[in-house]
Amino acid sequence: MGMGVSVGGLESVTATTEAIPERADANGMHILDRNDPVTYETNGSKDRITQSTMDALYAAGFHTVRLPITWLPHMDSPSSTIDAVWLNHVQSVVDLARNAGMYVIINLHHDAGTPDFCWLKADWANYSTISANLKNVWRQIATHFKDYDHHLLFEGYNEICDENKSWWAPTSNNGFKAANALNQDFVDVVRATGGNNVLRNLIVSTYTASETAEALDGFVMPEDLFTDHLMVQIHSYRPNEFVTAREVGDRSRMEFYESDKAEIDEMFARLQTKILDKGWPCVMGEYGAFHKMDANGNRNEEGRAAHGYYYTIQALRKGIAPVYWYNPMNYRDRDTGNWTYPVLAAGLSQAWTDFQAEQ
């Protein structure tokens, strides 16, 4: 799978009255419309995802693209039918990435998480209903894509929380119990759809995709029909003081320090013992650092490039598939294939180049 990157836009969840300059249609449409999936993809002044987007990513060394997708806005409820127009639109974006020669990951993104609209929770008290809804959604997605080959991967859920919205670890072991059971449900329902889904590589996540020792210890690998077709997903954003989007100042800084590498190394050592040494493939579905500026208008792109380089090459060296969050060709540049953050893009590409040279 090589090095990867997320391309967002398909995870929009709320309607907006914000105008989309230069991207409104002939009628000036800028309200999200279930019958017009492009209004979700371009919500918030985003450009369309085009073939130029995917071709430029592949040329820069990104061989995997993760498409975060939220399905609830395109259903009457999680127990109902997904709008065909949305499934077809998702397929069209998958095809752009496949045309470029990339692996593609699709998921249930903001259907899980902490906001009130999320229906997918690690809630054992309501597990039977949540499980039925998860199976309903994945049965439809898997059936739609069952003829796609191994370059398409399914990710069961993004960052699942318990009913108390507890981050990093649930408020009780029932949260781990529910998260693990839902991973098993995801695997079972996809396999049952047949076609290439019988052997499709599937991605299952720890609680909130956390890489803490507690979350990794609480994870149970699902049972599967065949061996070696499941991958464990974690997300990692370290160190907090550098990666966060807070204003520069107290507990926030622009620079990525040499001393920061120790915290990242400790995280990779934990993944080694708790995932890799068990023979489980691992995908780092998200990592990265937010763009920010200091009081003088200086950007932190040099720091982000150094941070991204170190995370990426260390992951590749361990055989972990790294998928950067977000795309350095962000939103307003992606229809042309230009880099919004060229220094960051160069840093990530250099990690791939240097790793290849080591082989």
N, C-alpha and C positions, 0 to 999 in steps of 0.2 A: 504493500500500500504506500510505501515511501512517506513523504512529507505531505501534510494536508492543511486545509484551511476551510473555515466556515464561510458560506455565502448566505447572508440573511435576507429577510424580506418576506419569506413565506410563513413567518411566525407572528405576523401582525394579528392582534386579537380584538382591538376596539375600533369603533367607528370614529371618524374625525371630520371636522369641518375645516381643517387647515387646507389652504390651497396648495397645489403642487405646481409651482412655477415651471413653465416650459414643458410640463409633462401632462397637463390636462388634455382630455380628448376634445373633439370638435364641439362638444356641448358644455365644455368647462367642468366635466365631472371631477369631483374630488371627495365625494362621499364613498366610503367603502360599500361595495355592492356584492352580495353573494353570487350574483349572476355574472359578475365581471371580475374574475380573479386578479386581473392586473392592478385593480385599485388596492388590493392587499399587498401585492409585491412592491408597489411604488409608494405606499403610504408613508408620509413624512418626507416628501421630496426625494425619494429614492429613484434612481434610474432603473430601467428594466434590466433584468439579467439576460444577457445575450450570448451568442456564440463567441463574440470577441472577449467577453468576460472569461469564459472557460478556456479558450485558446491561450490567452495571455497567462493565466494561472499555470497551465500545464507547461508552457514554454519556460516559466520561471522556476520549475522544479516541483510544483505542487501536483502530485499525482493522485490525491484524494480530495474530494470536496464533501463537506458535511452540510446538508441542507436542513436547518432547523425548521420544522413545520408544525403549526398549530392547527388542529382539525376542528375544534369546537365551533368556531364561527361559521363553519360550512356544514353544520348538522343542526337539526332541531333540538337534539339532545344527544348525549353520548350513547344512548341506546337505540338511536335511529340511523337512517341511511346517510352516508356522506354524499354531498352534492356531486353529481357526475362531472359537472363543469370544473370543480376544484380538483378532483382526482386526475382529470385529463390535463389540467394546467400543471400540476405537480409532475406528471409524466413528461410534459414538454420540457421542463427544466432539467429533469433527470437526463433526458435525451441530449440536451446541450452538453452536459458534462461527459456523457458517454461518447458523443461525437468527437470530443477533444481527447479521448483516450483515458479518462480518469475513472478511478473507483468513486462510487457515490454512496453516501450514508444518508438515509432518511429516518426520521424519528417522530415521536410524539413529544413536542417541545413544551410550550406553555400550557398544554393540557395538564401538566404536572407542575408542582412548585408551590409557592407561598401565596400568590394573590387569591382573592376570594372567588374568582371565576373558575379556578382550577378544580377539576372533578377527579383527577387521578392522584390519590393520596395513599400513603402507607398507613391506612386506618383499619386496624383489625376488626373493630366493632362493626364496620360497614363493608367488610371485605367482600362478601358475596355479591353485593350490588356493583362495587367497583370492579371486581373481577369480570363480571358479566359484560360490563361496558368496555373494559379493555379488550376482551375477546371479540366483541362486536366490531370495534374499530379496526383492530389488527386483522381480523378475518377479511374485511373488505379490502384493506390496503394490500395484504399479501396475495389475495386472489387476483387483484388488478395487475400485480407485477410478477406473477408466478412464472412467466416465461422468460424473464430477464435472467442473464447469466450471473456468475459469481462476482462480477464487478459491482453489483448492487448489494449493499448490506442494509439490514434493518436494525435500528436501535430502539429497544423496547420502550424506554422512557428517558427523559432528560435528567432532571434533578428533583426526585420525588421527596416530599416531606410528609411528616405525619399530620394528624388532624390538628395538632397544636402549632403547626408551622415551625417546628423546632429544626434548627439548622445544625449541620455537622453530625449530630447523632439524635435519635428520637428520644422522647421523654420517657419511654419504657421499651423493653425488649420486644413488645408487640409491634413496634414500628419496624424493627428488623424483620420480624416474622412476616409482616404484611408485604414489605418490599421484596423479600425473597420469594414469597408465594406468587406475587405478580410477575416476577421474572420467569418463574416456571410456567405460569399461564401464557405468557407471551411466546415462549419457546413452543409450547404444546400447540397453540392455536395456529401458529405459522406453519409448523410441520404438517399439520392436518390438512392444509390447503393443497398439498401436492405440488406437482410440477417441479421446478427447480428449487422451490422452497424446502423440499425435503433435506437438501444438503446446503442450503444457503448459509453463509456465515452470519451469525446473529450476535448483537452486542447487548450485553446485560450490565447493569450499573449497580454500584454500591449505593447505599442510602445517601441521597443528595449528591451522588457522584463524588463523594468525599474521599480523600486519600489519607485521612487520619487513621491512626492505629485502631481506634474504636470502630470506625465504619468498616475498615477492612476485616476486622475480626468478626463483625456481625454479618458479613456477606457469606452466602452459601451459593456455590455454583449449581445452576439447575441441572437436572438429569436430561439427557438428550438421546435420540435414537442412535446417533453415531458419535464417535469421538472427534475432537479437534475441529469443531465447527462453531464454537462459542468463544467470544472474546469478552474480557472484563473492561468496562469503561470507568475511568476516574477523570476528574477535572482538578487542575492545580493552578493556583494563583499566589505565588510567593515571590518576594516578601511583601507583606501587606502594605507597608509604608510606601513602596515604590509602585505597585500595580494599581492601587486604588485611584479613583477619579476625584478625590477630595482636592480642594484648593491647596496649592503648595504652601507649606508652613508647618504648623504643629501636626505631627504624625503623618506628614505627606512630603515627598521629595521628588525631584526630577531625575536624580542620578541612580544608576545601577552600580552598586559598589562591588568590588572584588570580594569583600567579606560576605556579600549576600549569597554567594555560591554555596556556602556551607549549609544553609537552610535548604537549598534546592537539592544538594547532594544527599542530605538526610532523608528527604522525601523519596528520592529515587532508590535509596537503600531499603526503605520500607516497602516499596513496590517490588523490589527484588525478592525479599524474603516472603512476603505475604501473597504475591501473585505469580511472579515469574518462576520462582523455585518450585511451585506446584505444577508447572507445566502449562499454565494458563496464558494464552496470548493477551496482550493488553493494548488498549487504545487510549491515549490521552485526548479525550474528545474536546477539551477546552484548556487553553493556557494562554497567557499573554499579559499585557499591561495596557491600561487606558491612556489615551492621548490626553495631555494636559499642558497648560502654559503657565509660566511664572508671571509676576507682576510687570515684567518688562516685555512680555510678548514672546519670550523664547519657548520653543517647543521641546518636548522631551524625546524626540525621535531617535537621537543617538543612543540614549539610555534604553529605549524600547528595542532598538536593533540589537544591542549587546545582550540584553535580557532574553530576547527571542532566540538569538543565536545559541546561547548557552543551553537553554531549555531544549531546543530542537536537536542539537548535536548529541546531548547527553541521552535523550530519549532514543534517538536512532541507534546509538551505540549499544543500548540495552535491548534493542529489538522491539521497542514500543513505538506504535504509530502515533506521531504527534500531529494534532489538528489545531491550528492556531485560531484563536478567537480575538478579533474579527478579521475579516479580509482587509489587507493593506490597500486594496483597490475598493474603497468604501463608498457605496451608494452613488454619489453624483458622478463618479468616473467609470463605473463598471460597464456601461454600454459601449464605451470606446476602448476599454482594456488599458487605460492609463492608471498609474499608481497615484493614489491620494497621499500615501506615505512612502516615497521611494527609498528613503534610507532604511526604513523598517523592512521593506520588501527585499532590499539588497542583503540585509543581515540574515534574513531567513534563507534566502537563496544560497548565500555563502555557506551556511551550515550544511545544506544538502551537498554542495560541491565538495566541501572539505570531508564530509563523511564518505562520499564516493571515492575520494582519493585515498582514504585509509583502507579501503577494501582490497 
